[in-house]
Amino acid sequence: MTVTDRSTRERSTRTGPRLLVALASLGVSLAVVLPFLERGTGVWVYYSASVLGPITLCVLGTLILLVVVVGPFTSIRPDTVAGVALGGSVAMALVAGFWSLSVRDEVVLSISRRELFAYHRWILLGLTLVALAGAVWYVGVVWSEAARNRSPTE
């Protein structure tokens, strides 16, 4: 096997987890932004119910999305991309968990379109956990490739 064959195979094994992290991060960002398109929902009251909340999630999701999508096309090393994905996903999951548990039900139920927001915080938490799972998978793939490249048996 040539060096180019190995790097092509390694790149293709990294595509799945990178795509999962990118799609989940995009989902987080969209889930934060889309409620603003609905007028009269009181989304600012809902979003400002806690110190850390959806705006923080949107910023983290967008950052992760940019690094994971653009990283392979630049000189950013795969282990750096994996580290940013993992660290950012952990931060997103912590913020989403904190925010989901700290928002009072009265705030959610006072919004004019209850069905829009009844499960919104849990959807955000779920998407951040999917991004975290993809990041862990990606780190595992990158580490196993690095270990395989270091092994003298191949």
Beta strands, then each sheet from edge to edge (+ up, - down):
end
